[in-house]
């Protein structure tokens, strides 16, 4: 059975390791908060509202699909005209 001084030393070592881990975790947390703030700033600089980013993305995706469809329709019309000219 270990004596009390060995147990206290072991507890102190464990406390020191826990303190080191806490310091690393706090540093990591601060880094993540800074990165989040930087990303929010980039989103705002791009002209988007971070609070509505998901909705903006969905709206833009729908707009792109609609524009692609319009472009395909215009291309088909142009191809028909070209084909009629070539005949």
C-alpha positions as CSV (number, residue, x, y, z in Angstrom):
1,X,0.0,0.0,0.0
2,X,1.5,3.4,-1.0
3,X,2.1,5.8,1.7
4,X,0.3,9.1,1.9
5,X,3.2,11.2,0.5
6,X,3.2,9.1,-2.6
7,X,-0.5,9.5,-3.0
8,X,-0.3,13.2,-2.6
9,X,2.5,13.4,-5.1
10,X,0.4,11.4,-7.6
11,X,-2.6,13.6,-7.0
12,X,-0.4,16.7,-7.5
13,X,0.9,15.3,-10.8
14,X,-2.7,14.6,-11.9
15,X,-3.7,18.1,-11.0
16,X,-0.8,19.5,-13.0
17,X,-1.8,17.5,-16.0
18,X,-5.4,18.6,-15.7
19,X,-4.3,22.2,-15.5
20,X,-2.1,21.8,-18.6
21,X,-5.1,20.2,-20.4
22,X,-7.4,23.0,-19.3
23,X,-4.9,25.7,-20.6
24,X,-4.7,23.9,-24.0
25,X,-8.5,23.6,-24.2
26,X,-8.9,27.3,-23.3
27,X,-6.4,28.2,-26.0
28,X,-8.2,26.0,-28.5
29,X,-11.5,27.5,-27.6
30,X,-10.1,31.0,-28.1
31,X,-8.7,30.0,-31.5
32,X,-12.1,28.6,-32.5
33,X,-13.9,31.7,-31.4
34,X,-11.5,33.9,-33.4
35,X,-11.9,31.7,-36.5
36,X,-15.7,31.9,-36.1
37,X,-15.5,35.7,-35.8
38,X,-13.2,35.8,-38.9
39,X,-15.7,33.6,-40.9
40,X,-18.6,35.8,-39.9
41,X,-16.6,38.9,-41.0
42,X,-15.8,37.2,-44.4
43,X,-19.5,36.3,-44.9
44,X,-20.5,39.9,-44.2
45,X,-17.8,41.3,-46.5
46,X,-19.2,39.1,-49.2
47,X,-22.5,40.9,-48.8
48,X,-24.4,38.1,-46.9
49,X,-26.1,38.1,-43.6
50,X,-24.7,35.2,-41.5
51,X,-28.1,34.8,-39.8
52,X,-29.8,34.1,-43.2
53,X,-27.0,32.3,-44.9
54,X,-28.8,29.1,-45.3
55,X,-31.8,30.8,-46.9
56,X,-29.6,32.9,-49.1
57,X,-27.9,29.7,-50.3
58,X,-31.2,28.0,-51.1
59,X,-32.4,31.2,-52.9
60,X,-29.2,31.4,-55.0
61,X,-29.4,27.8,-55.9
62,X,-33.0,28.2,-57.1
63,X,-32.0,31.3,-59.1
64,X,-29.1,29.4,-60.7
65,X,-31.4,26.5,-61.6
66,X,-33.9,28.9,-63.2
67,X,-31.2,30.7,-65.1
68,X,-29.8,27.5,-66.4
69,X,-33.2,26.4,-67.6
70,X,-33.7,29.8,-69.3
71,X,-30.3,29.5,-70.9
72,X,-31.0,26.0,-72.2
73,X,-34.3,27.3,-73.7
74,X,-32.6,30.2,-75.4
75,X,-29.9,27.8,-76.7
76,X,-32.6,25.5,-78.1
77,X,-34.3,28.4,-79.9
78,X,-31.0,29.6,-81.3
79,X,-30.2,26.1,-82.5
80,X,-33.6,25.9,-84.3
81,X,-33.0,29.2,-86.0
82,X,-29.5,28.1,-87.1
83,X,-30.8,24.8,-88.3
84,X,-33.5,26.5,-90.4
85,X,-31.0,28.9,-91.9
86,X,-28.7,26.0,-92.8
87,X,-31.4,24.1,-94.6
